[in-house]
Amino acid sequence: MTSLPVSIGIAGIGNVGSEVFSQLTKHKEYKKSFIIKAVSYRNKKKKRNFIPKGITYYSDAKKLAKDKSIDLVVELIGGSEGIAKDVCFIAIKNNKHLITANKALIAEYGKDLSELSNKNLVYFGFEASVAGGVPVI
């Protein structure tokens, strides 16, 4: 069981990742439960004024997924292959909880990720990727 506050690493700070970051940092009730320790995004040249100093930046999201100070990895990169897939599997193999909104990844590897998370006793949240299908699930 992870103690509070939960340390989070966000892989992918695009439109969705920026909003997740914003919500987790601006609401007082979230600040008691979560702390963002690290972020990873592809284009470091793109100015991101909302990320305060003291948050670790990883140019390689796979290193974020291995960071021992992170309890929960939030994957918001997208795509079913490549770095998004690697980050998710690496995170779970390193006993980190995982949340993803990646539809393509869940369609292709959801069962594998679920089985691996059960084996490693970590939380695997994918509701954001399948919200339209929740009544079916």
C-alpha positions as a printed Julia matrix, in Angstrom:
137×3 Matrix{Float64}:
   0.0     0.0     0.0
   1.31    3.42   -0.97
   1.29    6.1     1.72
   0.12    9.67    1.23
   1.03   11.81   -0.5
   1.36    9.66   -3.6
   4.31   10.74   -5.74
   3.4    10.99   -9.41
   5.35   11.01  -12.64
   3.5    12.22  -15.73
   4.75   10.94  -19.09
   3.36   13.21  -21.8
   2.61   16.88  -21.15
   0.5    17.68  -24.19
  -3.12   18.86  -24.04
  -4.34   16.13  -21.71
  -1.15   15.93  -19.64
  -1.1    19.71  -19.14
  -4.64   19.66  -17.79
  -3.93   16.7   -15.5
  -0.88   18.57  -14.18
  -2.94   21.72  -13.68
  -5.75   19.96  -11.83
  -3.37   18.09   -9.51
  -1.43   21.22   -8.6
  -4.11   23.89   -8.25
  -6.67   22.23   -5.97
  -5.84   22.2    -2.25
  -7.58   18.88   -1.62
  -5.38   17.17   -4.23
  -2.19   18.68   -2.85
  -2.7    16.71    0.38
  -2.92   13.43   -1.51
  -0.6    13.85   -4.51
   2.76   15.37   -5.3
   4.11   15.56   -8.83
   7.76   14.52   -8.7
   8.63   14.27  -12.39
   7.43   14.9   -15.92
   8.54   13.75  -19.31
   7.76   15.25  -22.69
   9.31   15.07  -26.11
   9.82   18.73  -27.04
  11.89   20.41  -24.34
  12.17   23.57  -26.48
   8.42   24.19  -26.14
   8.02   26.56  -23.23
   5.83   25.22  -20.43
   5.38   28.02  -17.9
   3.13   25.99  -15.64
   5.78   23.5   -14.49
   7.4    24.86  -11.34
  11.05   24.47  -10.44
  11.88   21.41   -8.4
  10.04   18.93  -10.61
  12.4    16.53  -12.33
  12.32   16.55  -16.12
  13.13   13.36  -18.01
  13.85   13.49  -21.73
  13.43    9.71  -21.7
  10.06    8.67  -20.27
  11.4     5.17  -19.63
  13.72    6.64  -16.98
  10.72    8.33  -15.38
   9.01    4.91  -15.21
  12.02    3.53  -13.3
  12.42    6.46  -10.87
  12.4     4.98   -7.36
  10.83    8.13   -5.88
   7.68    7.76   -8.01
   4.72    5.66   -6.82
   2.34    6.26   -9.73
   3.06    6.75  -13.42
   0.46    8.54  -15.53
   1.02    7.72  -19.21
  -0.49   10.3   -21.58
   1.8     9.89  -24.57
  -0.53    7.94  -26.85
  -0.05    5.21  -29.41
   0.0     1.47  -28.99
   3.7     0.92  -29.65
   7.01    2.56  -28.9
   7.63    4.75  -25.89
   4.04    4.66  -24.56
   4.0     0.87  -24.47
   7.5     0.72  -22.99
   6.66    3.21  -20.24
   3.59    1.26  -19.15
   5.28   -2.13  -19.02
   8.41   -0.72  -17.36
   6.34    1.08  -14.72
   4.42   -2.04  -13.73
   7.55   -4.22  -13.8
   9.1    -1.69  -11.41
   6.11   -2.05   -9.07
   4.63    1.34   -9.86
   0.92    1.97  -10.1
  -0.17    3.0   -13.59
  -2.91    5.16  -15.04
  -3.32    5.64  -18.78
  -5.81    7.33  -21.08
  -4.3     5.58  -24.1
  -7.06    3.9   -26.13
  -4.76    2.28  -28.68
  -2.54    0.8   -25.99
  -5.49   -0.63  -24.06
  -6.98   -2.12  -27.21
  -3.71   -3.85  -28.05
  -2.13   -4.61  -24.66
  -4.82   -4.05  -22.01
  -5.06   -7.73  -21.09
  -1.28   -8.09  -20.81
  -0.99   -4.95  -18.67
  -3.85   -6.09  -16.45
  -2.29   -9.52  -15.9
   1.12   -7.99  -15.17
  -0.38   -5.47  -12.72
  -2.2    -8.3   -10.9
   1.02  -10.29  -10.71
   2.95   -7.29   -9.33
   0.1    -6.21   -7.03
  -0.12   -2.67   -8.43
  -3.1    -0.58   -9.45
  -3.79   -0.29  -13.18
  -6.27    2.45  -14.07
  -7.46    2.73  -17.65
 -10.97    4.13  -17.25
 -10.06    7.35  -19.05
  -9.19    5.37  -22.17
 -12.5     3.54  -22.34
 -14.99    5.99  -20.83
 -17.52    5.49  -23.62
 -17.47    1.75  -23.02
 -17.73    1.84  -19.22
 -21.36    0.62  -19.19
 -20.27   -2.41  -21.21
 -17.2    -3.12  -19.1
